[in-house]
Amino acid sequence: MLSFLRTLTRPQIPSLNTIQISRDALLSNLSYLQSLKPWHEIFPVLKSNAYGHGLKQVSSILKNTNLSYICVDSFPEYQIVKDYARKKSLIIGETLPTNYKWYNHRRATPCVYNIPTLKALIASWYPRKIHLFLNTGMNREGIQDRELPVFLDLLQWSRIELEGVMSHLANADETDATFNSIQEATFSRMLDVIRKQVWSIRYIHLWNSAGISKLKRSEYSAWRSWLSFFWYEPVESDDPYVHIYKWLTPALSILSTVTALQQILPGDLVSYTWSYVADQNTTVATIPFWYTEWLSRRLSNNRTVRHIKTDTLLPLIGNICMNLSCLEVWETDVQLGDQIELIAPDWVNTIEEYAKRCWTIQYEVLVGLGDKVRREII
């Protein structure tokens, strides 16, 4: 009671930086993706803080959906999904075999990548369900062909139910699908071996967001949605299947606030190492956002952001700092407290555009968004 009263009396200080998550966009994406394969289960992947969107927020959005599983990477992520979505978790990340004793076998299903993990689960004596991960060519993790007989023999005399068989595609996002076919053939061959001893497997999932449009075999019964659930196109722009993803809706935007204004003269310098020198009378507006929150220093003097009130693009000037960035305000009326849009879902400043300027991929940008920046469902 005392802590509840303290919460009520705690001052509600407005956040200077906010990541906004659209509930309607995520639910619309989920509905559309389910319509692509209506007879298959879809498992949204919310690992790495839901790809930067906020695991608590996205989990709560999915609370009232009819999902059988939400995929997470780790035990801490599973605990959040359990509390906020109240869904079962498919834990796709590995851990030490001794850690599986902490998993609630009614709420968390582990993916098994090796024989020591299976032995540890058998030793726990709980009747658990598992999903078996097959190594089909990425060679990072998973059971290989030669290990299958040992794995299946152990499974036969245990209380473990093989509920699912899965693998992962190495380059489904690329236009050349040659290696997809090789992995798919390996997966099918290993699956045939498993089916000789396990008659009923409920979930067979190899598809990811890109693979769903490219792999055609009928034996799959589920798929894992990664980038597409959050709107981002999982294939290249010249891919013949890119049109499938055009109906997805962006869900994320990032806002900051002007906290300082400086009038400067021609020849004045801005920020560290004097990478910007004013060539006219101008105003510098400062916002408390950038590489602490992981919007890269590579964008110094290399990007524009939007002043919301006037719908005007303002250039970033000077080197981006640990907590601050500077904008040039020349003919725009900018005041303290004005909002600045750094990432927009459907405008020029998208995550995709940002990633290209930093010579990286959208994944790296998304998962790097600071977890201390406030997330807000809109």
Steps between C-alpha positions, in 0.01 A plus 500: 500500500781740591677444167170552316447834676855604417428426134189718510686793656816469288534799265418411138786665313447509121753298304733696271550195276229253404477192281140464386355160411177477300264235634285510187801457272629190680160334518437584134834344404424188701159462336646545152782252560254245635295541181800401286499150651161464672548128573835552669590630845703820520751556781602870526864537602546761775862442589747785569238719670256430216756629251527825693126566507470402868428146616258604773303724267480257208416210731210695647373578148495127421327402825154450348608329178462129423871418478623161615857622551706816519868443422761649733873450538553456873360427844471872597304567180271204570419646843389828342281327241347287776405809702394738222361278223402196708599280207722194473856573393709306253853569624721496191825595672737249657613500860700270725329163549482556877282808452201318353382391845378856555267498200130451572426210266137610472589850382836464324602258228874477432659451161759223530821534301721227645500166680627632842192726515270207427670293773454784750129526416457125531673503840255761631219237484242757392281403200615782270440603142794601285573626150804342335730732302668335202828624355415534130810688389554818703734305731451727799301256712259209481486120473689358202412198284740266676364593846135424422507127589643569846252784557201289395608203714519724807166656417328162462553406866420840651200704607588764243251576221646612168238763422694682230786472251665815368799659332606841373577639154835664433411734214127497437510878468722482191360475148712194419310214667746221416614439857139511623431193285808321635396568860143397430612169350724433802215585736261263321752217498561532876127535563439169322745331737321647803156397376603135493503511880272794584163467331338825604683835487267793549722787383744484211653843436778606269340814356597845621363834373679468165476123473121498511487645148774281354467147641204303371504159667173397662651318800542816711234584758639816661737789432690763694444864413795731569537827310167487319297509822652841571446609134855486368531332162705180542608476135702714260326773299545313171377167638207360299311444827538851640138587413375256764632725777366832367181464705682512833469807722788677681473498879790705642582869523749691717454850640733733688468852643687827450671583830738784398536775237821687410538800268828474308690714248695424180821318591364359828567131567250234608561192720813282532799518262351798312350290224253779429573869450212745454501697174219737602302625800297204615349324801612167644230288664614219732315176574595247774526196273753299303770249545423409864159409357676348194439734218842488353782756498531421128201727445697810605442763227331223303126502567189708545225469761152650505373794704145381562332836561605648164546169311852614406818300450794617711859382435714343771816706541822437690606169647229303676585469870430242767175665610450798270457586135484837329266619226534805279197729513521770237160615380285281728336621821619248759429542871610320817281195554421445132491139386747362248427181308813288457348183357169497318300196391383634166712803417857558376668421834436127520709235675590366155632840388690537826664157464615576145666823612687308770604216267324242711175301512164579656545229766806673646326836517182361658657282769736782595224744591565585865288295740481799737317713244134508592272280283143613451215306340283723280 
